Amino acid sequence: MAKNKNGFGALLRTLVASVMLILIGLFYFLVTLWIVKIGANLLDYTLDGNWAVLAASLLSVGSMIGSAIQKM
């Protein structure tokens, strides 16, 4: 009986951690997208939404991979 209780607790912690990581990643992406749009406006460049999302996603992925490699 104790095994099931510990397993359920671990599953619950995993779900909470996963949701938190998704929300933090989404917030980080939105901040990066905002920075890309501000940068384009400063340069008087009209940026299509698709290109802004692509640029923000590439910056987000690059920083995450760079952070993961640096910690190794």
C-alpha distances in whole Angstrom, upper triangle without the diagonal:
4,5,5,7,9,10,11,13,15,16,17,19,20,22,23,25,26,28,29,31,32,34,35,37,38,40,41,43,44,46,47,48,50,52,53,55,56,58,59,61,62,64,65,63,62,59,57,54,52,54,52,49,50,51,48,45,47,47,44,43,45,44,40,41,44,41,39,41,43,39,39
4,5,5,6,9,10,11,12,14,15,17,18,20,21,23,24,26,27,29,30,32,33,35,36,38,39,41,42,44,45,47,48,50,51,53,54,55,57,59,60,62,63,61,60,57,56,52,51,53,51,47,48,49,46,44,45,45,42,41,43,42,38,39,41,39,36,39,40,36,36
4,5,5,6,9,10,11,12,14,15,16,18,20,21,22,24,26,27,29,30,31,33,35,36,37,39,41,42,43,45,47,48,49,51,52,54,55,57,58,60,61,59,58,55,54,50,49,50,49,45,46,47,44,41,43,43,39,38,41,39,36,36,39,36,34,36,37,34,34
4,5,5,6,9,10,10,12,14,15,16,18,20,21,23,24,26,27,29,30,31,33,35,36,37,39,41,42,43,45,47,48,49,51,52,54,55,57,59,60,58,57,53,52,48,47,48,47,44,44,45,43,40,42,42,38,37,40,39,35,36,39,36,34,37,38,35,35
4,5,5,6,9,10,11,12,14,15,17,18,20,21,23,24,26,27,29,30,32,33,35,36,38,39,41,42,44,45,47,48,50,51,53,54,56,57,59,57,56,53,51,48,47,48,46,43,44,45,42,40,42,42,38,37,40,38,35,36,38,36,33,36,37,34,35
4,5,5,6,9,10,11,12,14,15,16,18,20,21,22,24,26,27,28,30,32,33,34,36,37,39,40,42,43,45,47,48,49,51,53,54,56,57,55,54,51,50,46,45,46,45,41,42,43,40,38,39,39,35,35,37,36,32,33,35,32,30,33,34,31,31
4,5,5,6,9,10,11,12,14,15,16,18,20,21,23,24,26,27,29,30,31,33,35,36,37,39,41,42,43,45,47,48,49,51,52,54,55,53,52,49,48,44,43,44,43,39,40,41,38,35,37,37,34,33,35,34,30,31,34,31,29,32,33,30,30
4,5,5,6,9,10,11,12,14,15,17,18,20,21,23,24,26,27,29,30,32,33,35,36,37,39,41,42,44,45,47,48,50,51,53,54,52,51,48,46,43,42,43,41,38,39,40,37,35,37,37,33,32,35,34,30,32,34,32,30,33,34,31,32
4,5,5,6,9,10,11,12,14,15,16,18,20,21,22,24,26,27,28,30,32,33,34,36,38,39,41,42,44,45,47,48,49,51,53,51,50,47,46,42,41,42,41,37,38,39,36,34,36,36,32,31,34,32,29,30,33,30,28,31,32,29,30
4,5,5,6,9,10,10,12,14,15,16,18,20,21,22,24,26,27,28,30,31,33,34,36,37,39,41,42,43,45,47,48,49,51,49,48,45,44,40,39,40,39,35,36,37,34,31,33,33,29,28,31,30,26,27,30,27,25,28,29,26,26
4,5,5,6,9,10,10,12,14,15,17,18,20,21,23,24,26,27,29,30,31,33,35,36,37,39,41,42,43,45,47,48,49,48,46,43,42,38,37,38,37,33,34,35,32,30,32,32,28,27,30,29,25,27,29,27,25,28,30,27,27
4,5,5,6,9,10,11,12,14,15,17,18,20,21,23,24,26,27,29,30,32,33,35,36,38,39,41,42,44,45,47,48,46,45,42,41,37,36,38,36,33,34,35,32,29,32,32,28,28,30,29,26,27,30,27,26,29,30,27,29
4,5,5,6,8,10,11,12,14,15,16,18,20,21,22,24,26,27,28,30,32,33,34,36,37,39,41,42,43,45,47,45,44,41,40,36,36,37,35,31,32,33,30,28,30,30,26,26,28,26,23,25,27,24,23,26,27,24,25
4,6,5,6,9,10,10,12,14,15,16,18,20,21,22,24,26,27,28,30,31,33,35,36,37,39,41,42,43,45,43,42,39,38,34,33,34,32,29,30,31,28,25,27,27,23,23,26,24,21,22,25,22,20,24,25,22,23
4,5,5,6,9,10,11,12,14,15,17,18,20,21,23,24,26,27,29,30,32,33,35,36,38,39,41,42,44,42,40,37,36,32,31,33,31,28,29,30,27,24,27,27,23,23,26,25,21,23,26,24,22,26,27,25,26
4,5,5,6,9,10,11,12,14,15,17,18,20,21,23,24,26,27,29,30,32,33,35,36,38,39,41,42,41,40,36,35,32,31,33,30,27,29,29,26,24,27,26,23,23,26,24,21,23,26,23,22,26,26,24,26
4,6,5,6,9,10,10,12,14,15,16,18,20,21,22,24,26,27,28,30,32,33,35,36,37,39,41,39,38,35,34,31,30,31,29,26,27,27,24,22,24,24,20,20,23,21,18,20,22,19,18,22,23,20,22
4,5,5,6,9,10,11,12,14,15,16,18,20,21,22,24,26,27,29,30,32,33,35,36,38,39,37,36,33,32,28,27,28,27,23,24,25,22,20,22,22,18,18,21,20,16,18,21,19,18,21,23,21,22
4,5,5,6,9,10,11,12,14,15,17,18,20,21,23,24,26,27,29,30,32,33,35,37,38,36,35,31,30,27,26,27,25,22,24,25,21,19,22,22,18,19,22,21,18,20,23,21,20,24,25,23,25
4,5,5,6,9,10,11,12,14,15,17,18,20,21,23,24,26,27,29,30,32,33,35,36,35,34,31,30,27,26,27,25,22,24,24,20,19,22,21,17,18,21,19,16,19,21,19,18,22,23,21,23
4,5,5,6,8,10,10,12,14,15,16,18,20,21,22,24,26,27,29,30,31,33,35,33,32,29,28,25,24,25,23,20,21,21,18,16,18,18,14,14,17,15,13,15,18,15,15,19,20,18,20
4,6,5,6,9,10,10,12,14,15,16,18,20,21,23,24,26,27,29,30,32,33,31,30,27,26,22,22,23,21,17,19,20,16,14,17,17,13,14,17,16,13,16,19,17,17,20,22,21,23
4,5,5,6,9,10,11,12,14,15,17,18,20,21,23,24,26,27,29,31,32,30,29,26,25,22,22,23,20,17,19,20,16,15,18,18,14,16,19,17,15,18,20,18,19,23,23,22,25
4,5,5,6,9,10,11,12,14,15,17,18,20,21,23,24,26,27,29,30,29,28,25,25,22,22,22,20,17,19,19,15,14,17,15,12,14,16,14,12,16,17,15,16,20,20,19,22
4,5,5,6,9,10,10,12,14,15,16,18,20,21,23,24,26,27,29,27,26,23,23,20,19,19,17,14,15,16,12,11,13,12,9,10,13,12,10,13,15,14,14,18,19,18,21
4,5,5,6,9,10,10,12,14,15,17,18,20,21,23,24,26,27,25,24,21,20,17,17,18,15,12,14,15,11,11,14,13,10,12,15,14,13,16,18,17,18,21,22,22,25
4,5,5,6,9,10,11,12,14,15,17,18,20,21,23,25,26,25,24,21,21,18,18,19,16,14,16,16,12,12,15,14,11,14,16,14,14,17,19,17,19,22,22,22,25
4,5,5,6,9,10,11,12,14,15,17,19,20,21,23,25,23,23,20,20,18,18,18,15,13,14,13,10,10,12,10,8,11,13,11,10,14,15,14,16,19,19,19,22
4,5,5,6,9,10,10,12,14,15,17,18,20,21,23,21,20,17,17,14,14,14,11,9,11,10,7,7,10,9,6,9,12,11,11,14,16,15,17,20,20,21,24
4,5,5,6,9,10,11,12,14,15,16,18,20,21,20,19,16,16,13,14,14,11,9,12,12,8,10,13,11,10,13,15,14,15,18,19,19,20,23,24,24,27
4,5,5,6,9,10,11,12,14,15,16,19,20,19,19,16,17,15,16,16,12,11,14,12,9,11,13,11,10,13,15,13,14,18,18,17,20,22,22,23,26
4,5,5,6,9,10,11,12,14,15,17,19,17,17,15,16,13,14,13,10,9,11,9,5,8,10,7,7,11,12,11,12,15,16,16,18,20,20,22,25
4,5,5,6,9,10,11,12,14,16,17,15,14,11,12,10,11,10,7,6,9,8,5,8,10,9,9,13,14,14,15,18,19,19,21,23,24,25,28
4,5,5,6,9,10,11,12,14,15,14,14,12,13,11,14,13,9,10,13,11,8,12,14,12,12,16,17,16,18,21,21,21,24,26,26,27,30
4,5,5,6,9,10,11,13,14,14,14,12,15,13,15,13,10,11,13,10,8,12,13,10,11,15,15,14,17,19,19,19,22,24,24,25,28
4,6,5,6,9,10,11,12,11,11,9,11,11,12,10,7,9,10,7,7,10,11,9,11,14,14,14,17,19,19,20,23,24,24,26,29
4,5,5,6,9,10,10,9,9,7,10,9,12,10,7,9,12,10,9,13,14,13,14,18,18,18,20,23,23,24,26,28,28,30,33
4,5,5,6,9,10,10,11,10,13,13,15,14,10,13,15,13,12,16,17,15,16,19,19,19,22,24,24,24,27,29,28,30,33
4,5,5,6,9,9,11,10,13,14,16,13,10,13,14,11,11,15,15,13,16,19,18,18,21,23,22,23,26,27,27,29,32
4,5,5,6,5,7,7,10,11,13,11,9,12,14,11,12,16,16,15,17,20,19,20,23,24,24,26,28,29,29,32,34
4,5,5,6,7,8,12,13,16,14,12,15,17,14,15,18,19,18,20,23,23,23,26,28,27,28,31,32,32,34,37
4,5,8,10,11,15,16,19,16,14,18,19,16,16,20,20,18,21,24,23,23,26,28,27,28,31,32,31,34,37
4,5,9,10,14,16,18,15,14,18,18,15,17,20,20,18,21,24,23,23,26,28,27,29,32,32,32,35,37
4,7,9,13,15,18,15,14,18,19,17,18,22,22,21,23,26,25,26,29,31,30,31,34,35,35,38,40
4,6,10,12,14,12,11,15,16,14,16,19,19,19,21,24,23,24,27,28,28,30,33,33,34,36,38
4,7,10,12,10,10,14,15,14,15,18,19,19,21,24,24,25,27,29,29,31,33,34,35,37,39
4,6,8,7,6,10,11,10,12,15,16,16,18,20,21,22,24,26,26,28,30,31,32,34,36
4,6,5,6,9,10,11,12,14,16,17,18,20,21,23,25,26,27,29,30,32,33,35,37
4,5,5,6,9,10,11,12,14,15,16,18,20,21,22,24,26,27,29,30,31,33,35
4,5,5,6,9,10,11,12,14,15,16,18,20,21,22,24,26,27,28,30,32,33
4,5,5,6,8,10,10,12,14,15,16,18,20,21,22,24,26,27,28,30,32
4,5,5,6,9,10,11,12,14,15,17,18,20,21,22,24,26,27,29,31
4,5,5,6,9,10,10,12,14,15,16,18,20,21,22,24,26,27,29
4,6,5,6,9,10,11,12,14,15,16,18,20,21,22,24,26,27
4,6,5,6,9,10,11,12,14,15,16,18,20,21,22,25,26
4,5,5,6,9,10,11,12,14,15,16,18,20,21,23,25
4,5,5,6,8,10,11,12,14,15,16,18,20,21,23
4,5,5,6,9,10,10,12,14,15,16,18,20,21
4,6,5,6,9,10,10,12,14,15,16,18,20
4,5,5,6,9,10,11,12,14,15,17,19
4,5,5,6,8,10,11,12,14,16,17
4,5,5,6,8,10,11,12,14,16
4,6,5,6,9,10,10,12,15
4,5,5,6,9,10,11,13
4,5,5,6,8,10,11
4,5,5,6,9,10
4,6,5,6,9
4,5,5,7
4,5,5
4,6
4
